[in-house]
Amino acid sequence: MVKFIMPFKLSVLLLACTVASCVNTRKAIYLDNVAQTDLTQLVDDLEPVIQKNDLLSITVTSPNPTATQVFNVSNTTSTQLLGYVTTQAPGYLVDQQGYIDFPLLGKLKSEGLTKKQLKENIAKALVQNQYLLDPVVNIRYLNYKVTVLGEVAKPGVINVPDEKITLFEALGMAGDMTIYAKRNNVMLIRDEQGKRVLRRLNLNSGELLTSPYYYLKSNDIVYVEPNTSKISGASNTRTWLPVVLSGLSLGVLIIDRLHLTR
């Protein structure tokens, strides 16, 4: 009897685990219909626009290095409150009104502009105010980041020093999706014109490659939902696992009692 019970228990547990972990492999494939998608369309690699709370590094060069120095002084500032000194990180912070405070030029509208547009505006203002001749302005983001959450191996915040990242690159840096990820309904949360918008993306479709959301922007949040296999599997496990364990415990107890009465 004992020789029969042990293999039986192991078979039941193995079958239960197999059923709970079943996932449709077709749903786990990226760009499943890419062969039917017209890939001759170019992906719109739009340059991101500057947003509130962006931290910008702005450097200015010109034929007159001495005159240029004032525009390249790091805008690190220290403030004292209740006896504590706090230091602001180097860079130009875009305030809640969408402006930066630039040396000599004062408040400059930055929100909604691309880096190229802001460069041109600063260079033009420097010439018009006769501060510099032939200035060259360079701008970089200091806090370009995206966040990946949900059914990925390593959820968290991803810093993007290159200021350019695709959805697939972000998922790769997050360790890729787990087998339980819902690939046909990935949520993207983005700030657009001062408002939070939500978009649903199908990573099984080749149309994603020509989507304006293929390239992520700074402060984008990607949330990968669990698929129904994981949700139902977890629910079923909570339902039948206690019953199975109770039944197995009862069976072992009966066998032990029978063995003791012999």
N, C-alpha and C positions, 0 to 999 in steps of 0.2 A: 504493500500500500504506500509506504513512504517513498519508494522508488518511483511510483507513479505520480504522486502529488508534486514533488519538486519540479520535474520537467513541465508539468501542467502549469504551475504557477509562473515559471519563467516564460512560457509561451504566451500566457495571457498578458503579462507585462510588456513583452516585446510587441505583440499585436497592437496594444493600446498606444504605445509610443509611436508606432509606425503610422497609425491612423491619424493621430494628433498632429503629426509633423508633415502631412501631405500638403504639397503646394503645387499649384498649376505651373509647370515649368515655362509654359508660353508666356505667362504673366511676369516672369522673372527676367525676360529678355529686354534689353534696351533697343530702341529704334527697330522694333520688330518688322515694320512695314517699310523700311528704308528703301528696299528694292523698287517699290511702287511710287516712291517720292521723287519729284523732279529736283535733283540736286544741282541743276544748272543755275537755280536761283541763288543769288548771293545773300549771305547772312548780313543783316544790317548791324555792322559793328559801330554803333553810335558812340561817340565820345560822351562820357557821363557829364552831367551838369553839376555845378557846385550847389551844395545844399546847406541849410542851417546846421551848425555844430561841426562842419568840416574844419579840419585843421590844416592850413596850407603853409608850405615852405615857399617863400618868394625871394629870389635872389636877382640882383640887378648888376649888370656889367656895362661898361662904356669905355671909350678911349681915355677918359679922365678918372683913374682909380680913386683919387682923393675926393672928388665930388661924389663918387658913388658910395663911399663908405657909410654915409648916414642912412642909406636905404638898405644896408645889409647888416645893421646892428640887430642882433638877435632880440626879439621882442619878449624876452623873459622878464616877467614882472614879479615882484614880491609884495604881498600885502600882509598886514598884521591885524589880527582879530583876537581879542581877549588874551593877549600875550603870546599867541601862536603865530608864527610866520609861515605863510603858504606861498609856494612858488608855482607860477603858471608855466607849462611846458613851452619850449620855443615854437614859434609858428604864429600864423595869423588865424585866429578863430572867427569863423563866420557867426555873427551874433543872431539873435532871434528875429531881428529885422532884416537879415540877409546882407549885412555890411561887414567889411573889415576896416580896421583903423590903420592906415598906412602912413609912414613918416612923411611929413610935410604936405601930403595930399589929403590927409584927413580921412573921412568916411567914404568908402568906395563900395558901390553896389556890386555884390558878387553872386548872390543866390540866383540860380537859373542860367548863369553863364557857363560856357565851357572854359577850360583852362586857356585855350587859344584866345577866346574873346576877352578874358580878363587880362591876359598878357598884353594884347593890343591896346586895351583901354589904359592900362598903367603906363605903357611906353608913350602913348599919345599925350597923356596928361603931363608926364615928365618933360616932354619937349615943349608943349604949349606954355607951361609955367617957367620955361627956360632954366630948369634945374640941370638937365643933361642933354647932350647931343648924341644921337645915334645909340640910345640905350637898348640893351637886350635883356628881356625879362624871362626868367625861368620859374615855373611853378610845379610843385609836386604835392600830392596828398600825403599827410603824415599819419592819418588815422583811417586809411582805406581798409575796410573790413567787412566780412559777411559772416552770418551765423547759420549753422546747419544743425537742426534738431530732429529728434524722432528716431526712426528705424535706420540708423547708420551705426557703424562700428565705433566711431569716435566723435560723438556730438560735441559742439563747442563753437567758439569764435575763431575765425580764420583771418589772419592779417594778410593783406595783399600788397606787398611792396611794389609789384609791377603795375599796379593800378588797372589790371585787366584780368578777368577770370570768367570762365564759362561755368554753366551749371554743372557740367560733367566734371570739370576740374575741381570744383568745390566739393562735390560728392566724393571724388577720389581722395582729396586731402582729408576728408572726414572718414576715411577707411572704407568707402563704398556702402551701398545699402545692404541691409541684411536680407536674407531669403524671405523674411516676413514683410518686407516693405511693399506698399501699394504704389507701384511704379506708374500706373495710369492716372494718378490723381495727386500729384505732388503740389503742395501749397507754397506759393511765393508771396511774401508780404513785402511791399515796397512803398517808400515815400514818393509820391508824385504830386508836385505842385502844392506841397504842404499838407497833403492828405495821405492817410494810410490806405492803400488799396490792396486787394487780395486777388491773386490769379491762380487758377488751377492748370497744371501742366501735365501732359501725357508723355512720359518718357518712352513709351512703347511706339510712339509715332515719329516718323521721320520729319514731319512738319515742324517739329521742335527746332530743327536746325535753321529754319528761316524765321523763327519767332523773335520778336523784339526782347524777349525775356531769356534768350539763350545766353547772352552775356549778362552777368550780374553787375549790379551797381553797389556802391558803398552803402553799407547799413542794410542791405537786403537780408531777409530772414527766410530760410528754406526749411519747411517742416515736412518730414516724410511720415505719413500716417501708416499704422500697421494694417495689413490686409485682413480680410475676413477669416483666413485660415488661422492666423494667430489669435484673433479675438474669440472665434468659436472654439478653437483648441483650448485656450485658457479657461473658457467657460465650461467646456465639457470636462476638463481635468478637475476643476473644482467640484463638479457634480458627481462624477463616477469614481474618482480616486478614493475618497473616504469609504465608499461602498466596497470597492475592491479590497482595500486594506482591511476593512472590518471582516469581510468574508474570509480572506486568507488567514487572519488572526484566529477566527473561529475554527477554521479547518485545522490549523496547527494545534490549537487547544484540544480539539476532539481527539486528534491523533495521539497527543501526549497522554490524555486520559485513558485512551484504549491501551496504550503501551504500559501504563502504570497498573492497570487492572489485570494484566496477564501474569 
